[in-house]
Amino acid sequence: MLKNFLLISLFSGLMIVFSCKSDDQPIPTGELQIISGNNQIGIKGEYLTQPVIIKVQSNLPPEDIVLSGFPSDGYGGVMGEISTTNDMYSGFLIDENYEAELYLWLDCELEKQTFEISLRTKSCITREECPSIASIEVNTRGSEPKGSWKLQCELVNIYHIEEHNGITYALSGNTYNIYTPSAVGSKSSLLTTSDFETWDLIGEYDFQITEFNINTDGSMIANTSEGILYSSDGISWSSIDHEIREPIGFASDLLIEDSVYFAMFGFGGVGDAIYRTRDNGDNWQLVYESTGFTNLTRTQNGDLFLFDADQNEFLRSSNSGNNWEVFDMPGSIYGDIEKMLPGIGNSLLILSDATDGFSEVDQTLYSLDLGSNQIESFPFTSGLSSTISDIVTKDGVIYVLSDNTIYSSSNDWEKINGPELSLPNINGLYLFSQFDDLHVVSQNQFFLHGYKVYANFID
């Protein structure tokens, strides 16, 4: 049932508002009563564990009325089963017994917080034209999180993080009814921090950034809804892919190698290609073309690797894509190649998917030492994990995220999620130079696109 829920209001002053149609309907009347869930104590920055049950009394049938809600002070949110009018979100549904379940998300700082729940007609669009029929206040208390992690409450709807010279860059996007105080109405916002305590807004953009990379000089190249863009400061952006986007389309992936940019096009079909520019997009050169290559990867020694599924070959380039040579693996790799990424030291990590219905091994992670040309495999059986979604390395240790669980190579691939950190929907693993600990980005279980950064993950 939760998948049909939607967060409607997120911070003080922002709320769903309505207007009424001028037809011959009776003047609506109503009254709200809290059945359960008032005066709950929850963790700051999280949803309360129990729903707030609201009982409605009204002269209108339940299908004609809805509830809305917002925090009276601070940040926070109210979520319930949504009702739509003319393809617009218009409030929370009230069941046939005139009751509704609402979930409240608490502010990150406030010890006490009040939420106002209002009753409105379903035909309403704006609050000014149609004030609430009735309203009631729900009181809550917030407590500090327990365990060895820290919630970064300043970040909402974070979907991409990069680090450069000790500065962390975070992309925040506003989609559906998710908002941030600093970025209401924009499609992407870029924030930075050097201490994970204070976040500064660099820019708000009217385009959506899907990924961005930072060059050694601090300039940025981004893959966006408007194509590939370049910026020297994160404020002003200019298009650099006119030469290739017109005949080919939008890039599917980007890679930066010092001042050289690589743009990958295609998703496994005719026209898949890799283009390179050395002059910020003034000129692009085709450096590889195939109908089935797998993601381009740069190892620590500067070599480029890719896997051509069409030819079933691993290829390496030691001169930024000018020439490619077939790389003979020292051992066989079973299954489809899903991902390649730099490993520990001068090594290459290769993830293969061998799901065939007959083997107990679902995925295998290979570590290829490019110095000794030795390969080591870590099979992940269905009993341990079935879907690896992220991999990071630090200090000779490989961390794997799979099925909302984190495994460590230093611990014989035992899970490292502590009982105090049962995070819902972990989306990514991150390692930052200013911290010794592994960080994760976790999607709150009731959010549609709301992300938060958790720190100090490893004891």
C-alpha positions, 0 to 999 in steps of 0.5 A: 500500500505504501507505493501508492502514497505520496509526500504532499508537504515538506516544510513550514509555509509549504502546503497543498492548497485548494479552491472550490467549484461554484456549483449547487452543493451544500455548504460543507461542514465537518469536524476532525478527531485524533483516534490515535498517534498524537503525542508520539516521540520519534527520531529527529529527521525521520518518520514516526513509527506509528501512523496518526489515525484521523476520524472525520465527521462531515455532511459530505460523503468521504469520496468528496473530501480529503485531508491535507497537512503541514508542519506549523513550524520548522521542516517536516512532512505529512504523507498519506494515500493520495487522491487525484482530481483532474490528474492533479494531487489534491489531498489524502484519501478518507476511507468509507469509515471516514478515517485516514492514516497519516504519517508524519516526518519530523524536523531535524532539530526541533524537540517539539513540533506541531502539525496542522491537519485540515479537511477540504473538499476534493474539488479544491485547488487553491487555499485562498478560494477554499479555506479548510472546513475543519482543522486539528493539531497533532503534537510530536516530540523529537529525540536524538538518533541512536547509534554511531551514525549522523543524519545530514538533515540539510540534504533533501532529494540528493541523487548524486555526490562527487568530491574534489580537493576535500570539497563535497558536491551534492546534486539536489533535484526537485521532482513530484512534490518533493522540495528543499528550502533553497531550491523550490521550483528548480529542477536541479541544485548544486550544493557544496560542503567541506565539513558536512555541517554547513552546506552552501548553494552554488546554483539552481538550474532550470534543467535536470542534471543526471550526472556531473564530473569535476576536472582537476582544475575544478571545472565541471562537465555535466550530462543534463536534459539539455545535453552535455554542459560545461561550467568553470564555476558551477554557476554559468553553463554552456553547451559543448556537444552540438557537434555530436548531439545533432546527428547522434542524440544525448550521451548515456555516460561521461568520463573525465580523464584530466582535461580529456572528456569522453562521452558514451552514446547508445544503450546496446544497439546500432550507433553505440560509440565513444567520442572524445574532446580535448578542448571543452567540446570545440572538437569531438573525435570518434574513438570507438564504435560498436553495437555492444560495449560495456561502460568505459573505465579508467584505472589508476595508471591511466589505462582505459578499459571496456568490454565489447559484448559483440566481440566478447573481448576486453579492450585496453587503451594506453593512449586515451583511446587513440588505439585499442588492443585486445586484453587477454584475461588470465582466467575465464569470466563467466556470465554477462559483464555488468560493470567495470570500475577501478579497484584497489591500487592498480587493479580492475574490478569486474562484475558479472551476472551469471543468473541462468536458473541453474547455477547457485552463483548469481553474480561474481566480482572479479579483481584483476591485478594489472601488475601481476596479471592475477585475477581473484573471484568473489562469487555471490551466491543466492544465499548471500546476495542476488543484486549488487548495486554499488561497489567502493574501495578504501584502504585495501577493502572492497565494500559491496551494496546488495539488497539493502545490505553492505558486505565487506571483503575484510570480513569474509564478506559478512554483512556490516550493517549494525543493528543500530543502522537498519536503514531503508532503501540504501542507494549508494556507498561513498568514501570521503577524504575528510572521513575515515568512515564509510558513508551511505545515501539512504532513501527514506522508506516513505519518500518518493525521491527523498535522499539523506546522507548518513555518516560514521557508518563503521564503528 
